[in-house]
Amino acid sequence: MLAPLAILAAWLWSALAGADQTAPRLDELFTQLANAPGGRQAAAIEQRIWQAWFEHDDPAAASLLARARERAQAGDAASAETLFDELVAAHPAYAEAWNQRAILRYLQGDLDGSLADIAQVLSLEPRHFGALSGRGQCLFRLERYREAAAAFHDALSINPWLDAVRMQLDMLEALLNERAQPI
């Protein structure tokens, strides 16, 4: 039970981080992340990736994202979703706007809506380990365990330092192996 909560916390951390998936420095940051010598260094690199994802050339887009996140954090999901809808309509290439709406939808129990938004995130930024982790969480809640394990594996292939995701994947693989054993 703790592993899913830890993964959700890591995915939700993106809501606290502050998304421009086209930032030139991302390629180097992903290389550094894959080769980080330890968890502390990896965490610092991960934070810089999240910061890049939250950036936007249009200050109005960044402001709208901030307002939507504030509404979500204040518990006003309807208002937050309206703002996220406005943001993705105005800036459909802003991956983090889709990711933030996916998080909100997940928290509202709209797993299909969350998965649809996650698909948009991944079409824009296939390396978005937060969205991949979120995809795994949605699929886990839908009891689509093999697909959830695949999503967690994909997240770890990009960011091997996601300890909570690794725990969830280990648990799912054990469950799937147990189910595959004959009686």
trRosetta pair geometry for C-beta under 8 A, 3 or more apart (Angstrom, degrees):
i j d omega theta_ij theta_ji phi_ij phi_ji
1 4 6.6 -56 -161 35 37 103
1 5 6.7 30 149 -12 66 111
2 5 5.6 -64 -153 43 38 111
2 6 6.0 37 154 -23 73 107
2 167 8.0 -38 96 130 90 150
3 6 5.7 -55 -144 36 31 110
3 7 6.4 31 157 -18 65 104
3 164 5.8 159 -154 -166 64 75
3 167 4.2 -145 -116 112 119 113
3 168 4.4 165 152 -72 120 73
3 171 5.8 177 44 -5 163 144
4 7 5.7 -54 -147 36 34 110
4 8 6.2 35 154 -19 66 105
4 137 6.6 118 -155 -127 88 90
4 140 6.5 -162 -112 120 117 152
4 168 6.2 101 -75 -108 56 120
5 8 5.6 -52 -146 38 32 112
5 9 6.3 36 152 -22 64 104
6 9 5.5 -49 -147 34 33 114
6 10 6.5 34 152 -19 64 101
6 163 7.7 -58 147 95 140 84
6 164 3.3 -150 119 -125 113 135
6 167 7.1 39 63 52 139 135
6 168 7.9 -159 67 -42 98 106
7 10 5.6 -52 -151 35 34 111
7 11 6.3 32 151 -17 66 105
7 133 5.6 -158 -171 -179 99 110
7 136 7.0 -82 175 90 149 117
7 137 5.8 -179 115 -75 121 108
7 152 7.9 -56 -124 -111 145 109
7 162 7.8 57 -118 170 81 113
7 164 4.6 -168 -65 129 61 114
7 165 5.5 101 -112 -80 107 64
7 168 5.3 0 -45 -31 140 148
8 11 5.6 -54 -146 39 33 110
8 12 5.9 28 155 -15 67 110
8 137 5.9 110 -81 -125 80 150
9 12 5.7 -58 -141 44 29 108
9 13 6.5 51 150 -43 61 91
9 164 7.3 153 53 -56 97 176
10 13 5.4 -33 -155 4 33 120
10 130 7.3 -148 134 -119 83 80
10 133 6.2 -61 95 148 114 164
10 162 6.4 107 171 -145 165 99
10 164 5.6 -178 -18 49 132 134
10 165 7.1 -86 62 -38 156 95
11 14 6.4 -40 176 9 43 110
11 103 6.5 175 141 -107 100 104
11 106 8.0 -17 123 70 142 165
11 130 5.5 129 -131 -166 64 81
11 133 5.0 -155 -76 101 102 114
11 134 4.6 125 -145 -72 140 87
11 137 6.5 -85 -14 -9 159 146
12 15 5.2 -33 -174 16 64 117
12 16 7.4 51 138 -9 72 98
12 103 6.2 128 -105 -155 66 129
13 16 5.6 -63 -162 40 48 106
13 17 6.2 61 142 -44 75 100
13 50 7.5 -72 121 -111 97 159
13 130 7.8 -126 62 -118 87 121
14 17 5.3 -41 -142 13 39 121
14 50 5.9 -148 -119 -137 73 116
14 53 7.6 -40 -148 91 110 139
14 96 7.4 -153 172 -144 118 99
14 99 6.3 -61 133 137 151 129
14 100 7.3 -138 120 -83 107 74
14 103 7.0 -163 71 -58 110 147
14 130 4.7 73 -51 -158 140 159
15 69 5.8 165 -164 -143 85 111
15 72 7.1 -103 -151 97 133 136
15 73 7.3 155 155 -68 123 102
15 100 6.4 114 -103 -127 81 90
15 103 5.9 -152 -60 120 115 164
17 47 6.9 -168 -135 -145 110 66
17 50 3.7 -70 -178 148 159 131
17 51 6.5 -124 165 -67 104 55
17 53 7.7 39 103 63 137 106
17 54 5.9 -167 108 -37 95 139
18 50 7.2 94 49 129 69 97
18 51 5.7 9 78 -116 108 71
18 54 4.6 158 119 95 50 164
19 52 7.5 55 -145 113 46 53
19 53 3.3 -5 -136 164 84 71
19 54 5.0 15 -59 -74 63 29
19 55 7.0 123 -54 39 10 48
19 56 7.2 13 39 -60 45 90
19 65 8.0 173 0 -134 90 161
19 94 6.2 107 64 180 92 74
19 95 5.1 -108 124 73 125 82
19 96 2.2 140 -10 -21 143 120
19 97 7.0 -150 38 -16 118 58
19 99 6.7 112 -67 27 173 127
19 125 7.7 -100 159 -14 112 156
20 23 4.9 101 96 -44 100 92
20 52 6.2 -89 61 167 77 69
20 53 6.7 -168 32 -137 34 24
20 54 7.8 -38 -4 72 66 21
20 55 4.5 -55 6 84 110 87
20 56 5.6 157 -63 -91 102 46
20 57 7.0 89 -100 -26 144 76
20 94 7.6 -49 -95 -130 60 73
20 96 7.8 -51 -38 0 33 117
21 26 7.0 30 -165 -64 48 171
21 52 7.9 98 -99 127 30 98
21 53 6.1 29 -73 -119 69 78
21 95 4.5 44 -26 11 130 141
21 96 7.7 168 -41 -30 91 82
21 124 5.6 126 43 139 155 95
21 125 3.6 -123 -133 -79 147 121
21 128 7.2 -54 -106 -66 127 106
22 26 7.9 -168 152 11 8 136
23 26 4.9 108 77 -30 88 101
23 52 4.1 -117 41 -167 158 115
23 53 7.9 -106 7 -63 125 38
23 55 6.5 75 -71 59 129 130
24 27 7.2 -41 179 15 50 103
25 28 5.7 -59 -165 45 58 110
25 29 5.9 60 140 -26 82 107
25 48 7.9 -81 127 154 126 115
25 52 6.4 -146 73 -100 103 142
26 29 5.3 -58 -142 39 36 113
26 30 6.1 35 160 -20 70 103
26 49 6.6 83 -131 -129 84 82
26 52 5.5 -178 -75 124 94 157
26 127 7.6 147 163 71 119 144
27 30 6.1 -56 -151 35 27 108
27 31 6.6 27 151 -17 62 106
28 31 5.6 -54 -150 36 35 113
28 32 6.3 35 152 -18 67 105
29 32 5.6 -53 -147 38 33 112
29 33 6.2 38 152 -24 65 104
29 45 5.8 162 -164 -172 83 93
29 48 5.6 -146 -128 101 133 113
29 49 5.1 166 138 -77 138 87
29 52 7.0 -171 11 -2 162 148
30 33 5.4 -48 -144 33 34 115
30 34 6.5 34 157 -18 64 103
30 49 7.2 87 -69 -103 69 129
30 127 5.9 -41 -108 -173 143 154
30 158 7.1 -54 -148 -167 110 86
31 34 6.0 -55 -150 36 30 109
31 35 6.4 -1 159 7 63 115
32 35 6.2 -78 -145 54 27 93
32 36 6.4 58 153 -67 67 81
32 45 5.0 -160 110 -126 112 142
33 36 5.7 -17 -149 -25 31 114
33 42 6.0 82 -147 -141 69 80
33 45 4.7 -171 -81 120 78 135
33 46 6.4 96 -119 -68 121 69
33 49 6.9 3 -56 -40 142 138
33 158 7.8 15 107 155 134 65
33 159 5.9 -48 160 -114 132 77
33 161 7.2 -114 -172 9 89 121
34 158 7.8 -82 -78 -170 97 35
34 160 6.9 82 -132 4 56 110
36 39 7.8 99 127 -83 128 16
36 41 4.5 179 -161 101 104 106
36 42 3.8 151 97 -73 164 80
36 45 5.9 -139 -78 13 128 142
36 161 6.6 -11 63 -53 138 137
37 41 5.8 51 47 31 75 151
38 41 5.2 91 60 15 74 102
38 42 6.8 -137 103 -6 36 95
39 42 5.4 -57 -141 39 32 114
39 43 6.2 37 159 -25 67 103
39 161 5.8 149 -121 -151 68 115
39 163 7.7 8 -120 -41 128 121
40 43 5.8 -51 -150 30 29 112
40 44 6.9 27 152 -16 61 104
41 44 5.9 -56 -155 34 34 111
41 45 6.5 30 151 -15 67 107
42 45 5.7 -58 -148 39 33 110
42 46 6.0 38 153 -23 68 106
42 159 7.6 123 -177 -164 115 88
42 160 7.9 -97 -132 72 148 74
42 161 3.8 154 146 -68 153 167
43 46 5.5 -50 -144 35 31 115
43 47 6.5 36 154 -23 62 103
43 161 7.1 -135 -57 143 62 144
44 47 5.7 -50 -152 31 31 114
44 48 6.8 30 150 -17 62 103
45 48 5.7 -55 -155 34 36 111
45 49 6.6 39 147 -21 66 101
46 49 5.6 -51 -153 32 35 114
46 50 6.6 35 151 -17 66 102
46 159 6.5 71 -103 -141 111 133
46 161 6.9 -123 -49 76 132 130
47 50 5.7 -51 -150 36 34 111
47 51 6.4 37 151 -22 65 104
48 51 5.5 -48 -147 34 34 115
48 52 6.6 37 152 -20 64 101
49 52 5.8 -55 -153 34 32 110
49 53 6.5 32 150 -19 65 105
50 53 5.6 -55 -150 36 34 113
50 54 6.4 28 155 -17 67 107
50 130 7.6 81 -101 -40 97 141
51 54 5.9 -60 -150 37 31 108
51 55 6.8 41 151 -34 63 99
52 55 5.8 -46 -154 15 36 116
53 95 6.6 -76 -155 83 97 110
53 96 4.7 127 153 -67 93 121
53 99 7.7 0 163 28 131 152
53 125 7.2 56 -119 -133 107 177
53 128 7.3 103 -119 -116 142 99
54 62 7.5 80 156 -131 77 95
54 65 7.3 178 -158 124 81 150
54 96 5.5 -171 -95 176 49 174
55 62 7.1 -21 -153 -95 37 125
56 59 7.6 166 89 -79 94 22
56 61 4.3 -96 132 89 156 121
56 62 4.6 -171 44 -57 108 88
56 65 7.3 136 -7 -4 139 137
56 91 7.1 7 -148 -165 139 161
56 94 6.1 2 -106 -122 126 119
57 61 7.9 39 61 36 55 131
58 61 4.1 75 83 1 107 109
58 62 7.1 173 92 -7 59 82
58 91 6.9 -151 45 -89 138 134
59 62 5.6 -54 -148 40 40 111
59 63 6.1 42 153 -22 69 107
60 63 5.6 -54 -146 38 31 114
60 64 6.3 33 155 -21 65 105
61 64 5.7 -53 -146 36 30 110
61 65 6.4 33 153 -20 64 104
61 87 6.5 107 -149 -147 76 94
61 90 7.0 -159 -99 105 94 117
61 91 4.9 54 -122 -38 132 159
61 94 6.0 -159 -180 -89 135 156
61 97 7.5 -77 -175 -63 102 132
62 65 5.7 -52 -149 35 32 113
62 66 6.4 33 151 -20 64 105
63 66 5.6 -53 -150 35 32 113
63 67 6.4 32 152 -18 66 104
64 67 5.6 -51 -146 37 33 111
64 68 6.3 35 154 -19 65 105
64 83 6.1 -172 -177 -177 86 99
64 86 6.7 -117 -168 99 137 110
64 87 4.9 170 122 -89 126 105
64 90 7.7 61 51 54 170 141
65 68 5.8 -55 -148 37 30 111
65 69 6.3 29 154 -17 64 107
65 87 6.1 104 -73 -135 70 155
65 94 7.7 -132 -69 156 127 140
65 96 6.9 37 -140 108 147 107
65 97 5.9 -108 -97 -94 107 84
65 100 6.6 131 -154 15 94 163
66 69 5.8 -57 -148 38 29 110
66 70 6.3 33 152 -22 64 105
67 70 5.6 -52 -148 34 32 114
67 71 6.5 33 153 -20 65 103
67 83 5.7 -137 103 -153 99 154
68 71 5.7 -52 -150 34 32 111
68 72 6.4 32 151 -19 64 105
68 80 5.0 99 -170 -154 70 70
68 83 3.6 -163 -89 104 94 124
68 84 4.9 120 -162 -58 148 73
68 87 6.3 -74 -28 -17 150 140
68 100 6.7 102 108 128 123 137
68 101 8.0 -38 161 -75 143 79
69 72 5.5 -53 -147 37 34 113
69 73 6.2 30 155 -16 67 107
69 80 7.4 85 -82 -139 15 114
69 100 6.3 -75 -80 -157 93 139
70 73 5.8 -57 -145 40 29 108
70 74 6.2 26 155 -17 64 110
71 74 5.7 -60 -147 40 29 110
71 76 4.5 -76 -173 76 84 108
71 77 7.8 150 135 -85 93 16
71 79 4.4 -123 -165 101 140 105
71 80 3.8 -176 98 -72 108 80
71 83 6.1 132 23 12 146 139
72 75 7.9 62 175 -56 30 15
72 76 7.3 -92 -75 65 24 63
72 77 6.5 55 -122 -105 68 57
72 80 3.8 101 -62 -131 77 161
72 100 7.6 -156 -7 173 161 100
72 103 7.9 68 179 100 157 105
72 104 5.3 -102 -119 -99 131 111
72 107 8.0 107 -169 52 109 150
76 79 4.2 -3 142 34 116 117
76 80 5.9 135 96 -23 74 91
77 80 5.5 -58 -143 40 31 113
77 81 6.0 31 160 -21 68 106
77 104 6.2 152 -144 -171 89 106
77 107 7.5 -149 -110 96 126 111
77 108 5.7 129 -171 -82 150 117
78 81 6.0 -54 -147 35 26 108
78 82 6.6 30 152 -20 61 105
79 82 5.6 -52 -151 33 33 114
79 83 6.5 30 153 -15 65 105
80 83 5.8 -58 -152 38 32 109
80 84 6.2 31 152 -17 67 106
80 104 5.7 -164 119 -123 125 147
81 84 5.5 -51 -143 39 35 112
81 85 6.2 42 153 -24 65 103
81 101 6.9 92 -130 -139 67 93
81 104 6.0 -174 -80 130 82 144
81 105 7.7 94 -111 -70 114 78
81 108 8.0 6 -65 -33 133 156
82 85 5.6 -51 -149 33 29 115
82 86 6.5 31 151 -19 62 104
83 86 5.6 -51 -149 35 33 113
83 87 6.3 35 151 -21 65 107
84 87 5.5 -55 -147 36 33 114
84 88 6.3 24 160 -12 68 104
84 97 6.4 159 -152 -178 76 83
84 100 6.2 -150 -115 99 121 99
84 101 3.9 145 166 -86 142 104
84 104 6.5 -159 -20 26 160 149
85 88 6.3 -58 -144 40 27 101
85 89 6.2 27 156 -19 62 111
85 101 7.5 112 -59 -118 53 141
86 89 5.8 -61 -149 38 27 112
86 90 6.2 15 158 -10 65 113
87 90 6.0 -63 -144 43 26 103
87 91 6.0 -35 176 40 66 103
87 94 6.8 -82 159 73 97 143
87 97 4.5 -148 128 -149 120 134
87 101 7.9 -173 65 -48 114 118
88 91 6.8 -76 -121 69 24 65
88 92 5.9 59 177 -104 67 58
88 94 7.1 -134 -107 60 56 100
88 97 5.1 178 -74 125 75 121
88 98 5.8 92 -109 -76 123 73
88 101 6.4 -44 -34 -11 134 151
88 120 7.6 37 -151 141 130 160
89 92 7.1 8 -135 -63 16 89
91 94 3.9 34 129 -12 116 124
91 97 6.1 115 85 -3 108 157
92 120 8.0 -98 -170 -166 81 126
93 124 6.1 153 -157 -126 59 127
94 97 4.1 51 105 2 111 118
94 98 7.2 154 94 -10 65 82
95 98 5.8 -59 -160 37 40 110
95 99 6.2 38 147 -21 72 108
95 120 7.6 -179 -129 127 64 80
95 121 5.0 90 -167 -141 90 68
95 124 4.0 -162 -83 97 104 133
95 125 4.4 33 -129 0 170 118
95 128 6.4 -153 162 -71 134 143
95 131 7.9 -84 173 -42 106 145
96 99 5.1 -50 -143 38 42 117
96 100 6.1 44 157 -22 70 101
96 121 7.8 71 -83 -124 27 106
97 100 6.0 -52 -147 35 28 108
97 101 6.6 25 154 -14 61 106
98 101 5.9 -59 -150 39 31 108
98 102 6.3 37 150 -25 66 105
98 117 4.8 179 -178 -172 82 87
98 118 7.6 163 143 -78 105 22
98 120 4.3 -132 -148 96 153 118
98 121 4.6 -165 98 -64 119 79
98 124 7.2 136 26 18 143 137
99 102 5.4 -51 -150 32 33 116
99 103 6.6 36 151 -21 64 100
99 117 7.1 162 -87 144 23 108
99 118 7.4 66 -111 -105 64 61
99 121 4.7 81 -68 -102 85 140
99 128 6.6 -137 -85 -178 134 144
99 130 6.4 56 -162 102 138 118
99 131 5.3 -98 -111 -77 105 101
99 134 7.5 152 -153 12 84 157
100 103 5.6 -47 -152 30 35 113
100 104 6.6 36 150 -17 64 102
101 104 5.5 -51 -149 37 38 113
101 105 6.2 37 152 -19 68 105
101 117 5.1 -149 91 -131 99 153
102 105 5.7 -55 -146 39 30 110
102 106 6.3 36 153 -24 64 105
102 113 7.8 -173 -120 125 56 71
102 114 4.6 91 -163 -154 73 69
102 115 7.8 115 -141 -45 108 16
102 117 3.6 -160 -73 94 90 124
102 118 4.9 105 -135 -56 151 75
102 121 6.6 -61 -14 -22 147 132
102 131 6.8 62 69 -127 162 88
102 134 5.9 88 131 141 124 152
103 106 5.6 -52 -149 33 30 114
103 107 6.5 28 154 -16 64 106
103 114 7.5 98 -61 -132 15 109
103 134 6.7 -92 -83 -119 71 142
104 107 5.8 -59 -152 38 30 110
104 108 6.4 23 152 -14 65 110
105 108 5.6 -60 -146 42 33 109
105 110 4.1 -77 -171 76 90 110
105 111 7.7 161 136 -77 97 17
105 113 4.1 -129 -160 101 145 110
105 114 4.1 -170 95 -66 110 78
105 117 6.3 144 21 7 141 137
106 109 7.8 50 177 -65 29 17
106 110 7.3 -86 -66 63 23 65
106 111 6.7 57 -118 -102 64 59
106 114 4.2 82 -62 -108 78 154
106 134 6.4 -114 -56 -162 155 105
106 137 6.8 46 -155 104 140 123
106 138 6.2 -103 -112 -79 106 95
110 113 3.8 -1 144 32 117 122
110 114 6.0 137 99 -24 74 87
111 114 5.4 -52 -144 37 33 114
111 115 6.2 35 156 -20 66 104
111 138 4.7 145 -157 -154 95 96
111 141 6.0 -149 -99 86 141 123
111 142 5.8 166 144 -58 155 107
112 115 5.7 -52 -146 37 30 110
112 116 6.5 34 153 -21 63 104
113 116 5.6 -52 -149 33 32 113
113 117 6.5 29 154 -15 65 104
114 117 5.8 -57 -151 38 31 108
114 118 6.2 33 151 -21 66 107
114 134 6.9 -124 168 160 114 113
114 138 5.3 -171 97 -92 122 135
115 118 5.4 -51 -143 36 33 115
115 119 6.5 42 153 -25 63 99
115 135 6.6 86 -123 -127 77 77
115 138 5.1 -176 -67 132 93 159
115 139 7.7 95 -99 -57 122 77
116 119 5.7 -48 -155 28 32 115
116 120 7.0 33 147 -17 61 101
117 120 5.5 -51 -157 32 39 114
117 121 6.6 44 146 -22 68 100
118 121 5.3 -46 -149 32 39 116
118 122 6.3 31 155 -14 68 106
118 131 4.8 155 -146 -172 85 97
118 134 5.7 -159 -100 96 129 113
118 135 4.8 161 155 -75 154 91
118 138 7.1 -147 -4 5 151 146
119 122 6.0 -59 -146 42 29 106
119 123 6.3 34 153 -24 64 105
120 123 5.7 -53 -147 32 31 112
120 124 6.6 19 156 -9 63 109
121 124 6.1 -74 -160 44 29 103
121 125 6.2 -45 171 49 70 93
121 128 5.2 -89 152 68 110 164
121 131 4.0 -163 106 -107 143 156
122 125 6.9 -79 -120 74 28 54
122 126 5.5 56 -171 -110 74 52
122 128 6.1 -126 -89 43 61 112
122 131 5.6 -161 -57 116 85 138
122 132 7.1 96 -93 -69 119 77
122 135 7.6 15 -42 -49 138 142
123 126 7.7 34 -107 -68 13 78
124 128 8.0 39 79 -27 83 134
125 128 4.4 83 104 -43 108 105
125 131 7.5 123 81 14 99 140
127 158 5.1 157 -156 -143 75 137
128 131 3.9 35 115 18 119 114
128 132 6.5 153 95 -15 66 84
129 132 5.3 -51 -142 40 37 115
129 133 6.2 42 155 -22 67 102
129 155 4.5 101 -156 -154 80 80
129 158 4.6 -155 -74 87 106 123
129 159 4.1 17 -112 7 172 122
129 162 6.6 -161 163 -47 128 140
130 133 5.7 -52 -149 35 30 111
130 134 6.3 30 150 -17 63 107
131 134 5.4 -52 -146 39 34 115
131 135 6.3 42 150 -25 65 99
132 135 5.4 -45 -148 30 33 115
132 136 6.7 37 150 -19 61 101
132 151 5.4 -177 -176 -177 74 81
132 152 7.6 148 144 -93 94 23
132 154 4.9 -130 -156 99 137 105
132 155 3.8 178 104 -74 119 87
132 158 7.0 127 21 24 154 133
133 136 5.6 -52 -155 34 34 114
133 137 6.6 37 147 -21 65 102
133 151 7.4 152 -98 141 18 101
133 152 6.9 59 -117 -110 61 65
133 155 4.7 88 -60 -117 74 161
133 162 6.6 -142 -85 -165 131 154
133 165 5.3 -92 -115 -92 107 125
134 137 5.4 -50 -149 33 37 113
134 138 6.5 37 153 -18 67 101
135 138 5.8 -53 -150 35 32 110
135 139 6.3 26 155 -12 66 110
135 148 8.0 -175 125 -121 68 56
135 151 4.2 -144 100 -147 104 144
136 139 5.9 -60 -144 43 29 107
136 140 6.0 36 155 -25 65 107
136 148 4.7 91 -158 -163 68 71
136 149 7.6 99 -136 -62 107 14
136 151 3.7 -166 -68 95 79 115
136 152 4.3 90 -121 -55 155 79
136 155 6.6 -77 -15 -9 134 133
136 165 7.0 94 62 -140 160 98
136 168 6.9 110 143 118 132 140
136 169 8.0 -50 -155 -74 149 84
137 140 5.6 -52 -146 33 29 115
137 141 6.5 26 156 -15 63 104
137 148 7.6 111 -51 -140 12 109
138 141 6.0 -60 -154 37 30 107
138 142 6.3 19 152 -10 65 111
139 142 5.5 -60 -144 45 34 109
139 144 4.3 -81 -167 73 88 105
139 145 7.6 159 139 -82 96 18
139 147 4.6 -125 -159 100 146 103
139 148 3.8 -170 99 -73 108 80
139 151 6.0 142 22 6 139 140
140 143 7.5 31 177 -78 33 29
140 144 7.6 -88 -64 56 20 64
140 145 6.9 58 -118 -105 60 61
140 148 4.2 104 -62 -134 71 154
140 168 7.3 -59 -86 -175 153 124
140 172 7.3 -100 -108 -87 104 127
144 147 4.4 -11 139 39 109 119
144 148 6.0 133 91 -28 70 91
145 148 5.4 -52 -140 36 33 114
145 149 6.2 36 159 -21 66 102
145 172 5.5 -179 -170 -153 96 104
145 175 6.4 -99 -165 99 151 126
145 176 6.0 -178 127 -72 124 102
146 149 5.8 -51 -150 34 30 111
146 150 6.6 32 150 -19 62 104
146 176 6.5 106 -84 -114 76 139
147 150 5.5 -51 -149 34 35 114
147 151 6.5 36 152 -19 66 102
148 151 5.7 -54 -150 35 33 110
148 152 6.4 31 152 -16 66 105
148 168 8.0 -92 151 150 111 114
148 172 6.1 -148 97 -121 107 155
149 152 5.7 -54 -147 38 32 110
149 153 6.2 37 152 -22 65 105
149 169 5.9 105 -143 -138 73 75
149 172 4.3 -164 -82 119 101 136
149 173 6.1 119 -138 -65 135 72
149 176 6.6 -44 -36 -22 157 146
150 153 5.5 -52 -147 35 31 115
150 154 6.4 35 152 -21 64 103
151 154 5.6 -51 -149 34 32 113
151 155 6.6 35 151 -20 64 102
152 155 5.6 -50 -150 33 34 113
152 156 6.4 30 153 -15 65 107
152 165 5.1 178 -153 -177 93 93
152 166 7.8 161 167 -81 112 28
152 168 5.6 -145 -118 94 151 107
152 169 4.1 -168 121 -75 135 101
152 172 7.0 140 28 27 148 144
153 156 5.8 -60 -150 41 31 109
153 157 6.4 37 151 -28 65 103
153 169 6.2 123 -64 -132 67 137
154 157 5.6 -50 -148 27 32 114
154 158 7.0 21 155 -10 61 104
155 158 6.2 -68 -162 40 32 104
155 159 6.3 -36 166 45 71 95
155 162 5.9 -33 135 38 111 162
155 165 5.3 -102 96 -167 132 159
156 159 6.8 -79 -124 74 30 56
156 160 5.6 59 -176 -110 75 52
156 162 5.9 -121 -93 49 72 109
156 165 5.8 -169 -63 113 94 122
156 166 6.0 101 -104 -79 134 80
156 169 6.7 -48 -21 -21 143 159
157 160 7.6 30 -115 -70 15 81
159 162 5.2 75 106 -29 106 104
162 165 3.7 18 126 23 120 121
162 166 6.3 148 94 -21 69 84
163 166 5.5 -54 -148 35 34 114
163 167 6.5 36 153 -21 66 102
164 167 5.6 -48 -150 33 35 113
164 168 6.5 35 151 -18 64 104
165 168 5.6 -53 -149 37 34 112
165 169 6.2 35 152 -20 66 106
166 169 5.6 -53 -145 38 31 112
166 170 6.3 35 154 -21 64 105
167 170 5.7 -53 -148 35 30 112
167 171 6.4 30 153 -18 64 106
168 171 5.7 -55 -150 36 31 112
168 172 6.3 28 153 -17 66 107
169 172 5.7 -55 -145 39 31 109
169 173 6.2 30 157 -19 66 107
170 173 5.9 -55 -145 37 28 110
170 174 6.4 29 155 -19 63 106
171 174 5.8 -56 -151 35 29 111
171 175 6.4 29 152 -18 64 107
172 175 5.5 -54 -147 38 33 113
172 176 6.1 30 156 -17 67 107
173 176 5.7 -53 -141 40 31 109
173 177 6.1 32 157 -19 65 107
174 177 5.8 -55 -145 38 28 110
174 178 6.3 31 154 -21 63 106
175 178 5.8 -55 -148 35 28 112
175 179 6.4 25 154 -16 63 107
176 179 5.7 -54 -147 38 32 110
176 180 6.4 32 153 -22 64 108
177 180 5.6 -58 -148 35 32 112
177 181 6.9 44 152 -34 63 96
178 181 5.9 -45 -159 13 35 115
